[in-house]
Amino acid sequence: MARILYLADKSVTLFHAGRRSAGAAGRFTLDETGYQQLRETLAGPDAHPVSLLVDLIEEEFREELLPHAYGRDRAKILERRAGKLFRTTPFRYSRVVGRLKEGRRDSRVLFSALTNSDHVEPLLDLLNDLRIPLAGIYSLPLITHRVIKYLPENNGNILVITEQPDGGLRETFIRDNQVLFSRLAPISDSSPEDYCRIIRDEAHKTQHYLNTLRLIPYGTELQIYMLTDSVRADAVRNTCVDAGGISYHPVKLAQMAHKAGFRDHPDTRLSDALFAYLWNTRRAPNHYAKSQHLKRLNTWHMKIGLRAAMWLALVTGAAYSGVNVVDGLAMSSEARNVAGVSAQVNINYQQAASRLPVKAEDARAMREAIKLADTLEARQVDLDSLFSLVGNAFKRQSNLQLKRFDWFASPDKEAKVASQQTNIQQSDLTQSIDHYLISHIKGRLRHFSGSYVQAHEQIGRLVAWIAKQPGVRAVTVTRRPLNTQEDSSIEGEIAKIGGDKQAEFELRIAVEIDHGTV
C-alpha cells in the first residue's frame, strides 16, 4: 500500500493507494493547524516512504529547441538551460519530447519547474522531522498522459480537462502520448450549466494560446476530453456544440476509472483519487526531488535489502535442513534403540545395588558430601552485576576510558591479591566463604587538556557515584594523574613536547557478595 501526499493550492490530501483503489486518509489545510494534524496522522511506527504528487498553479512549462546530444553532454546542456529558464527554484525537470525532421534536427525539450516552493518546503521539513523517507516529488500534469489509453480516441491534438480540489480546472495538452503543456485555471463550485459555459470559455483561451506557442497550427482540430461526473457529462453533451476547430468529448470519470482497474470509484467530478491510483499502478521517474531530499530513501532501501538477504539465508538454511530429514529420522530410531538398552542396564544396576548391605559410615559420608557440595555452590559468584556497575559508571563519565579490569573474590575486604591457598580442608572451606569481590581498574582520560585539577574532579565524580551504589563497601583511588599525597612521587605523562597529553588513574573497588550474587 503506497502513501501519496496530493498537494493542491490550499490543501494536501493523504492517499493510500493499492492495486485496485486509492482512498483518502485525510485532507489537511496548508496552515499551522493542518500541518499539525498531518504530523499526528503520519507519526507512528510505519516508516514506509511517502510520495509527493503536486498539482499547483505555480508549475510552469516551456518547450525549447536545443542541439541534439547524448549521455552526459545532454544532461549538462539540459541542466544549464533549465537553470537559466528557472533561476529562483531548485525544483526543475526536463526531458526530450522529440526532434525536428529538418535542418540540424535539434531536440525538442520540455522544461518544467515549480516556480514557488512555499507549499513544498514545509512538507519536506515535516517528513524530515518524522524521519519518513521521501520517495520523490512528482508532477501531476506529467503523468496525465496515462489516461489517454482509456479514452474513446487517443490520436491527434488532445486537451484533457479535469477538475481538481480547491477549485482548480487542470488543462493538459497531449500529442503522441507526450505532455507538451499544462495550466491550472481557477474555477468556483458551479452548476452543470455554468460548468459548460466555463469549459467553452477555457477551451477557446487554451486553443488560442496553443496556436501562439505553435504547438498546434491554426485551423487544426483540438479534441477536448472533460473527465467529470455523470450530471456534468450529460450537460456538456447536450450543450456544447463542436465549432471553431474544437470538438467536445465528455467522459464520465467513474466509467473511465473502472476501465483503468479502479474498483468502486465514486461518481464524482474530482479526479485526485484517480491520479493517485494511476501513479501507483506504474511508478513514474522522480521529477523534482533532489539528491539531498532522497538520502533517507536510500537508507531505507538498504535496510530492506539487508532484510531480504537475511530471509534468503533463512530459507536456504531451511531447504538444506530438509534434505537431511530422512537421515534425521534414521538417527532418531537409532537413538531410541540405544535408550532402551541403557534403561535395561540401569534396571540391572539398581537391582544389584539393592542387594548390597548398607553401612552407617556410608550415610555419614553422604551427609558430609552434600554439605560440601552446598558450600561449593554458595561460593559461586555472578559477575553480571559487577560488570554492569563498572560499565554504567564509565558510561556516565564519557571522557573516562577503561583500559584494564581485574577482579578476584576474597573473604577479606582489605585483601590486596587473590588467596594462594591450594589445599583447603572441608572444615576450612565452610568457614572461609568469599564475602567480597575486589576489583582493580586502570583507566585514562580520553581528552586531557593538561589541567590536573579538572582530571581529579572527573575521577572524583566517578568514585562518588560508585560509592553510592548498593553493595559497594569501599572505593579507593590507588593512582591519580597527579598524586598529591606526601609519601608519593608526582605522576603524569606527556606523550611528547607539544603533542597530546595523557592522564592515567587506578581504582580499587570492594563489593559485597550476597548469596552468590553481587
C-alpha positions as CSV (number, residue, x, y, z in Angstrom):
1,M,0.0,0.0,0.0
2,A,1.6,3.2,-1.2
3,R,1.3,6.5,0.7
4,I,0.8,9.6,-1.5
5,L,0.6,13.2,-0.5
6,Y,-1.6,15.0,-3.1
7,L,-0.6,18.7,-2.9
8,A,-3.1,21.3,-4.2
9,D,-3.1,25.1,-3.8
10,K,-4.9,25.2,-0.5
11,S,-4.7,21.7,1.0
12,V,-2.8,18.4,1.0
13,T,-4.5,15.0,0.9
14,L,-3.0,11.8,2.2
15,F,-4.0,8.8,-0.1
16,H,-3.4,5.2,0.5
17,A,-3.2,3.6,-3.0
18,G,-3.3,-0.1,-3.7
19,R,-3.7,-2.4,-6.7
20,R,-7.4,-1.8,-7.1
21,S,-8.2,1.6,-5.5
22,A,-7.0,4.7,-3.8
23,G,-8.6,6.2,-0.7
24,A,-8.1,9.5,1.1
25,A,-7.0,9.1,4.7
26,G,-7.5,12.8,5.4
27,R,-7.3,16.3,3.8
28,F,-5.4,19.0,5.6
29,T,-5.2,22.7,5.1
30,L,-1.9,24.4,4.4
31,D,-1.6,26.2,7.7
32,E,-0.2,25.5,11.1
33,T,-3.3,23.6,12.2
34,G,-3.3,21.5,9.1
35,Y,0.4,20.7,9.3
36,Q,0.0,19.6,13.0
37,Q,-2.9,17.3,12.1
38,L,-0.9,15.8,9.2
39,R,2.0,15.3,11.6
40,E,-0.2,13.4,14.0
41,T,-1.6,11.2,11.2
42,L,1.8,10.3,9.7
43,A,3.5,9.8,13.1
44,G,3.9,6.2,14.1
45,P,5.9,3.0,13.5
46,D,5.1,3.0,9.8
47,A,8.2,4.4,8.2
48,H,7.3,3.5,4.6
49,P,8.2,6.1,2.0
50,V,5.8,8.9,1.1
51,S,5.5,10.2,-2.4
52,L,4.6,13.9,-3.1
53,L,2.2,14.4,-6.1
54,V,2.0,18.2,-6.8
55,D,-0.9,19.9,-8.6
56,L,-0.1,23.6,-8.2
57,I,-0.9,26.7,-10.2
58,E,2.8,27.8,-9.9
59,E,4.0,24.9,-12.1
60,E,5.3,26.4,-15.4
61,F,6.1,24.6,-18.7
62,R,8.2,25.7,-21.6
63,E,9.4,23.9,-24.8
64,E,12.8,24.8,-26.2
65,L,14.9,23.7,-29.2
66,L,18.4,22.5,-28.2
67,P,21.3,20.9,-30.1
68,H,20.9,17.1,-30.1
69,A,23.4,15.4,-27.7
70,Y,23.8,12.1,-25.9
71,G,24.7,10.9,-22.4
72,R,26.4,13.3,-20.0
73,D,26.6,16.1,-22.6
74,R,22.8,16.0,-23.0
75,A,22.4,16.1,-19.2
76,K,24.7,19.1,-18.8
77,I,23.0,21.0,-21.6
78,L,19.6,20.4,-20.1
79,E,20.7,21.3,-16.6
80,R,22.3,24.5,-17.8
81,R,19.3,25.6,-19.8
82,A,16.8,24.7,-17.0
83,G,18.9,26.8,-14.6
84,K,18.7,29.8,-17.0
85,L,14.9,29.4,-17.5
86,F,14.0,29.0,-13.8
87,R,16.7,30.7,-11.7
88,T,14.7,31.1,-8.5
89,T,13.7,27.5,-7.8
90,P,15.6,24.2,-7.3
91,F,12.6,22.1,-8.4
92,R,13.3,21.8,-12.1
93,Y,12.8,19.0,-14.6
94,S,13.5,18.5,-18.3
95,R,13.1,15.8,-20.9
96,V,13.4,15.4,-24.7
97,V,9.9,15.0,-26.3
98,G,11.0,14.8,-29.9
99,R,13.3,16.0,-32.7
100,L,12.9,18.2,-35.7
101,K,12.9,16.4,-39.1
102,E,14.8,19.0,-41.0
103,G,17.9,21.1,-40.6
104,R,20.2,20.2,-37.7
105,R,17.4,18.0,-36.3
106,D,17.5,19.8,-33.0
107,S,15.9,18.2,-30.0
108,R,12.5,19.4,-28.7
109,V,12.9,19.6,-24.9
110,L,10.1,20.2,-22.4
111,F,11.2,22.1,-19.3
112,S,9.0,22.4,-16.2
113,A,9.5,23.8,-12.7
114,L,7.7,24.6,-9.5
115,T,8.3,28.3,-9.5
116,N,7.0,28.8,-6.0
117,S,8.3,26.3,-3.3
118,D,6.3,27.8,-0.4
119,H,3.9,24.9,-0.3
120,V,6.6,22.2,-0.9
121,E,9.3,23.1,1.6
122,P,7.0,22.8,4.7
123,L,6.0,19.3,3.7
124,L,9.6,18.3,3.1
125,D,10.6,19.6,6.6
126,L,7.7,17.8,8.2
127,L,8.7,14.4,6.6
128,N,12.3,15.0,7.6
129,D,11.3,15.7,11.2
130,L,9.3,12.5,11.3
131,R,12.2,10.6,9.7
132,I,9.9,9.4,6.9
133,P,11.7,8.7,3.6
134,L,10.6,10.8,0.6
135,A,10.1,8.6,-2.5
136,G,10.1,11.6,-4.9
137,I,8.3,14.7,-6.0
138,Y,6.0,14.1,-9.0
139,S,4.2,16.4,-11.3
140,L,0.5,15.6,-11.9
141,P,0.4,17.1,-15.4
142,L,3.4,15.0,-16.5
143,I,1.5,11.7,-15.6
144,T,-1.8,12.9,-17.2
145,H,-0.9,11.1,-20.4
146,R,-1.8,7.8,-18.7
147,V,-5.5,8.5,-19.1
148,I,-5.1,8.6,-22.9
149,K,-5.4,4.8,-23.4
150,Y,-8.7,4.7,-21.6
151,L,-10.3,7.4,-23.8
152,P,-12.5,6.6,-26.8
153,E,-9.9,8.0,-29.2
154,N,-6.3,8.7,-28.4
155,N,-4.9,10.3,-31.6
156,G,-4.4,13.9,-32.6
157,N,-4.2,17.0,-30.5
158,I,-5.9,16.2,-27.2
159,L,-6.7,18.5,-24.3
160,V,-7.6,16.7,-21.1
161,I,-9.6,18.8,-18.7
162,T,-10.1,17.6,-15.1
163,E,-11.4,19.2,-12.0
164,Q,-9.1,19.2,-9.0
165,P,-9.5,20.0,-5.3
166,D,-9.5,23.6,-4.1
167,G,-11.3,24.9,-7.2
168,G,-8.9,24.1,-10.0
169,L,-9.5,23.2,-13.6
170,R,-6.5,21.4,-14.9
171,E,-6.0,21.6,-18.7
172,T,-3.2,19.4,-20.1
173,F,-2.3,19.3,-23.8
174,I,-1.1,15.9,-25.1
175,R,0.1,14.8,-28.5
176,D,1.6,11.5,-29.5
177,N,1.3,10.4,-25.8
178,Q,3.6,13.3,-24.8
179,V,2.6,16.1,-22.4
180,L,3.6,19.3,-24.0
181,F,1.7,21.9,-22.0
182,S,-0.5,22.3,-18.9
183,R,-2.2,25.0,-17.0
184,L,-4.4,25.2,-13.9
185,A,-7.3,27.7,-14.1
186,P,-9.4,28.6,-11.0
187,I,-13.0,27.5,-11.0
188,S,-15.7,28.0,-8.4
189,D,-18.2,25.4,-7.4
190,S,-20.8,25.8,-10.2
191,S,-23.9,24.2,-11.6
192,P,-23.7,21.9,-14.6
193,E,-24.9,24.7,-16.9
194,D,-22.2,27.1,-15.6
195,Y,-19.6,24.3,-15.9
196,C,-20.5,24.1,-19.6
197,R,-20.0,27.8,-20.1
198,I,-16.7,27.8,-18.3
199,I,-15.5,24.8,-20.4
200,R,-16.3,26.7,-23.6
201,D,-14.5,29.8,-22.5
202,E,-11.4,27.9,-21.3
203,A,-11.3,25.8,-24.5
204,H,-11.1,28.9,-26.7
205,K,-8.5,30.6,-24.5
206,T,-6.3,27.5,-24.4
207,Q,-6.7,26.9,-28.2
208,H,-5.5,30.5,-28.9
209,Y,-2.6,30.1,-26.5
210,L,-1.5,26.8,-28.1
211,N,-1.6,28.5,-31.5
212,T,0.6,31.3,-30.2
213,L,3.1,28.7,-28.9
214,R,3.0,27.0,-32.2
215,L,2.1,23.7,-30.6
216,I,-0.8,23.3,-33.0
217,P,-1.2,25.1,-36.3
218,Y,-4.2,27.4,-36.9
219,G,-7.2,25.5,-38.2
220,T,-6.1,22.2,-36.7
221,E,-8.8,20.5,-34.7
222,L,-8.4,20.3,-30.9
223,Q,-10.0,17.3,-29.2
224,I,-11.2,18.2,-25.7
225,Y,-12.0,15.4,-23.2
226,M,-13.7,16.5,-20.0
227,L,-13.4,14.0,-17.1
228,T,-16.3,14.7,-14.8
229,D,-19.4,13.3,-13.1
230,S,-22.5,11.9,-14.8
231,V,-24.6,15.1,-14.4
232,R,-21.9,17.5,-15.9
233,A,-21.0,15.0,-18.7
234,D,-24.6,14.8,-19.8
235,A,-24.9,18.6,-19.6
236,V,-21.8,19.1,-21.8
237,R,-23.1,16.5,-24.3
238,N,-26.4,18.4,-24.6
239,T,-25.0,22.0,-24.5
240,C,-21.5,22.2,-26.0
241,V,-21.5,22.1,-29.8
242,D,-18.4,21.4,-31.9
243,A,-17.3,24.6,-33.6
244,G,-14.2,26.6,-34.4
245,G,-11.9,23.7,-34.6
246,I,-12.9,22.4,-31.2
247,S,-14.5,19.1,-30.6
248,Y,-16.0,18.3,-27.1
249,H,-16.0,14.7,-25.7
250,P,-17.4,14.5,-22.1
251,V,-16.2,11.4,-20.3
252,K,-17.7,10.0,-17.1
253,L,-14.9,9.8,-14.6
254,A,-16.2,6.8,-12.8
255,Q,-16.5,4.8,-16.0
256,M,-13.0,5.6,-17.1
257,A,-11.7,4.7,-13.7
258,H,-13.4,1.4,-13.9
259,K,-11.6,0.7,-17.3
260,A,-8.3,1.6,-15.6
261,G,-9.0,-1.0,-12.9
262,F,-10.1,1.3,-10.1
263,R,-12.7,-0.7,-8.1
264,D,-15.8,1.2,-6.9
265,H,-14.7,4.7,-7.9
266,P,-17.5,7.1,-6.8
267,D,-19.4,9.2,-9.4
268,T,-17.6,12.5,-8.6
269,R,-16.1,15.4,-10.6
270,L,-12.8,15.4,-8.7
271,S,-10.1,13.3,-10.2
272,D,-7.4,13.4,-7.4
273,A,-8.1,9.8,-6.3
274,L,-7.8,8.6,-9.9
275,F,-4.5,10.2,-10.4
276,A,-3.1,8.8,-7.1
277,Y,-4.2,5.4,-8.3
278,L,-2.7,5.8,-11.8
279,W,0.6,6.9,-10.4
280,N,0.7,3.9,-8.1
281,T,-0.1,1.4,-11.0
282,R,3.2,2.3,-12.7
283,R,5.6,4.4,-10.8
284,A,6.9,7.4,-12.7
285,P,10.5,8.6,-12.6
286,N,11.2,11.3,-10.0
287,H,10.6,14.8,-11.4
288,Y,11.6,17.4,-8.9
289,A,13.2,15.9,-5.8
290,K,17.0,16.5,-5.5
291,S,19.6,14.1,-4.1
292,Q,19.5,15.7,-0.7
293,H,15.8,15.0,-0.4
294,L,16.3,11.3,-1.2
295,K,19.0,10.4,1.3
296,R,16.6,8.8,3.8
297,L,15.0,6.8,0.9
298,N,18.4,5.3,0.0
299,T,19.0,4.3,3.6
300,W,15.5,2.7,3.7
301,H,16.3,0.7,0.6
302,M,19.5,-0.6,2.1
303,K,17.6,-1.8,5.2
304,I,15.1,-3.6,3.0
305,G,17.9,-5.2,1.1
306,L,19.5,-6.5,4.3
307,R,16.2,-7.9,5.5
308,A,15.7,-9.7,2.2
309,A,19.2,-11.1,2.4
310,M,18.5,-12.4,5.9
311,W,15.3,-14.0,4.8
312,L,17.0,-15.6,1.9
313,A,19.6,-17.1,4.2
314,L,16.9,-18.5,6.5
315,V,15.0,-20.0,3.6
316,T,18.2,-21.5,2.2
317,G,19.1,-23.0,5.6
318,A,15.6,-24.5,5.9
319,A,15.8,-26.0,2.5
320,Y,19.2,-27.5,3.3
321,S,18.0,-28.9,6.6
322,G,15.0,-30.5,4.8
323,V,17.5,-32.6,2.7
324,N,18.6,-34.3,5.9
325,V,15.1,-35.2,7.2
326,V,15.5,-38.9,6.2
327,D,18.9,-39.1,7.9
328,G,17.4,-37.5,11.0
329,L,14.6,-40.0,11.2
330,A,17.1,-42.9,10.9
331,M,19.2,-41.4,13.7
332,S,16.1,-40.9,15.8
333,S,15.3,-44.6,15.5
334,E,18.9,-45.5,16.4
335,A,18.7,-43.2,19.5
336,R,15.5,-44.9,20.7
337,N,17.3,-48.3,20.5
338,V,20.3,-47.1,22.5
339,A,17.9,-45.5,25.1
340,G,16.2,-48.9,25.5
341,V,19.5,-50.7,26.1
342,S,20.6,-48.0,28.5
343,A,17.4,-48.3,30.5
344,Q,17.8,-52.1,30.9
345,V,21.4,-51.7,32.1
346,N,20.2,-49.1,34.7
347,I,17.5,-51.5,35.9
348,N,20.1,-54.3,36.4
349,Y,22.4,-51.9,38.3
350,Q,19.6,-50.9,40.6
351,Q,18.7,-54.5,41.4
352,A,22.3,-55.3,42.1
353,A,22.8,-52.3,44.4
354,S,19.6,-53.1,46.4
355,R,21.2,-56.4,47.4
356,L,24.3,-54.8,48.9
357,P,24.4,-54.2,52.7
358,V,24.1,-50.6,53.9
359,K,26.7,-49.4,56.4
360,A,26.4,-46.4,58.8
361,E,29.6,-44.7,57.6
362,D,28.1,-44.6,54.1
363,A,25.3,-42.4,55.4
364,R,27.7,-40.1,57.2
365,A,29.9,-39.8,54.1
366,M,26.9,-38.9,52.0
367,R,25.9,-36.2,54.5
368,E,29.4,-34.7,54.5
369,A,29.4,-34.8,50.7
370,I,26.1,-33.0,50.5
371,K,27.3,-30.4,52.9
372,L,30.5,-29.9,50.9
373,A,28.5,-29.5,47.7
374,D,26.2,-26.9,49.3
375,T,29.3,-25.0,50.4
376,L,30.9,-25.0,46.9
377,E,27.6,-23.9,45.3
378,A,27.5,-21.0,47.8
379,R,30.9,-19.9,46.6
380,Q,29.8,-19.3,43.1
381,V,29.8,-15.7,42.1
382,D,27.6,-13.9,39.5
383,L,29.8,-11.2,37.8
384,D,27.0,-9.6,35.7
385,S,26.1,-7.0,38.4
386,L,29.8,-6.1,38.8
387,F,30.3,-5.6,35.1
388,S,27.1,-3.6,35.0
389,L,28.2,-1.4,37.9
390,V,31.6,-0.6,36.3
391,G,30.1,-0.2,32.8
392,N,27.4,2.3,34.0
393,A,30.0,4.2,36.0
394,F,32.2,4.8,32.9
395,K,29.2,5.5,30.7
396,R,28.2,8.4,32.9
397,Q,31.7,9.9,32.5
398,S,32.2,9.8,28.8
399,N,35.7,11.3,29.0
400,L,37.0,8.5,31.1
401,Q,38.1,5.3,29.3
402,L,38.5,1.9,30.9
403,K,41.9,0.3,29.9
404,R,42.1,-2.8,32.2
405,F,39.8,-4.5,34.6
406,D,41.0,-7.3,37.1
407,W,39.0,-8.9,39.9
408,F,39.1,-11.7,42.5
409,A,36.9,-13.0,45.3
410,S,38.1,-12.8,48.9
411,P,36.7,-13.2,52.5
412,D,38.8,-10.1,53.4
413,K,37.6,-6.6,52.3
414,E,41.2,-5.2,52.5
415,A,42.8,-8.1,50.5
416,K,45.4,-6.8,48.0
417,V,45.7,-10.0,45.9
418,A,43.8,-13.2,45.4
419,S,44.3,-16.0,48.0
420,Q,47.1,-18.5,47.1
421,Q,45.7,-21.4,49.2
422,T,45.7,-24.7,47.3
423,N,45.0,-27.4,49.9
424,I,41.8,-26.4,51.8
425,Q,40.2,-28.9,54.3
426,Q,36.5,-29.3,54.4
427,S,36.2,-27.5,57.8
428,D,38.2,-24.6,56.5
429,L,36.2,-24.4,53.3
430,T,32.9,-24.0,55.1
431,Q,34.3,-21.2,57.2
432,S,36.2,-19.2,54.5
433,I,33.4,-18.4,52.0
434,D,34.3,-15.3,50.0
435,H,32.3,-12.3,51.0
436,Y,33.8,-9.6,48.7
437,L,34.7,-9.1,45.1
438,I,37.9,-6.9,44.9
439,S,38.3,-5.1,41.6
440,H,41.4,-3.3,40.3
441,I,40.7,-0.9,37.5
442,K,43.1,1.1,35.2
443,G,41.8,3.9,33.2
444,R,42.7,7.2,31.5
445,L,41.2,10.4,30.2
446,R,40.2,10.3,26.5
447,H,40.9,14.1,26.1
448,F,43.3,15.6,28.7
449,S,43.7,19.4,28.4
450,G,46.6,19.4,30.8
451,S,44.6,20.6,33.9
452,Y,45.1,18.0,36.6
453,V,42.5,19.8,38.8
454,Q,39.8,19.1,36.1
455,A,41.1,15.5,35.8
456,H,40.9,14.9,39.5
457,E,37.4,16.3,39.6
458,Q,36.2,13.9,36.8
459,I,37.7,11.0,38.7
460,G,36.2,12.2,41.9
461,R,32.7,12.2,40.4
462,L,33.3,8.7,39.1
463,V,34.3,7.5,42.6
464,A,31.4,9.3,44.3
465,W,28.9,7.7,42.1
466,I,30.3,4.2,42.5
467,A,30.4,4.6,46.3
468,K,26.7,5.3,46.5
469,Q,25.7,2.1,44.7
470,P,24.2,-0.9,46.6
471,G,26.7,-3.5,47.8
472,V,29.8,-1.2,47.4
473,R,31.8,-1.3,50.6
474,A,34.9,0.6,49.6
475,V,36.2,2.7,46.7
476,T,39.8,3.8,46.7
477,V,41.9,5.8,44.2
478,T,45.2,4.0,44.2
479,R,46.8,6.1,41.5
480,R,45.9,9.7,40.3
481,P,47.2,11.5,37.2
482,L,49.0,13.8,39.6
483,N,49.4,12.2,43.1
484,T,49.3,14.8,45.8
485,Q,50.0,12.6,48.8
486,E,53.0,13.4,50.8
487,D,54.5,9.9,50.6
488,S,54.1,9.7,46.8
489,S,56.0,10.9,43.9
490,I,54.5,13.1,41.2
491,E,52.9,11.1,38.4
492,G,51.7,12.2,35.0
493,E,52.8,11.8,31.4
494,I,53.2,13.9,28.3
495,A,53.5,11.9,25.2
496,K,55.8,14.4,23.5
497,I,56.5,18.1,23.7
498,G,53.7,19.9,22.0
499,G,51.8,16.7,21.5
500,D,48.8,15.1,23.1
501,K,48.9,14.7,26.9
502,Q,47.8,11.6,28.8
503,A,46.3,11.2,32.3
504,E,46.0,7.7,33.8
505,F,44.5,6.6,37.1
506,E,43.7,3.4,39.0
507,L,40.9,2.4,41.3
508,R,40.2,-0.3,43.9
509,I,36.6,-1.3,44.5
510,A,35.3,-3.8,47.1
511,V,31.8,-5.1,46.5
512,E,30.0,-7.4,49.0
513,I,28.7,-10.7,47.7
514,D,25.2,-11.5,48.7
515,H,24.2,-15.2,48.4
516,G,26.2,-15.8,45.2
517,T,25.3,-12.5,43.5
518,V,26.7,-9.0,43.6
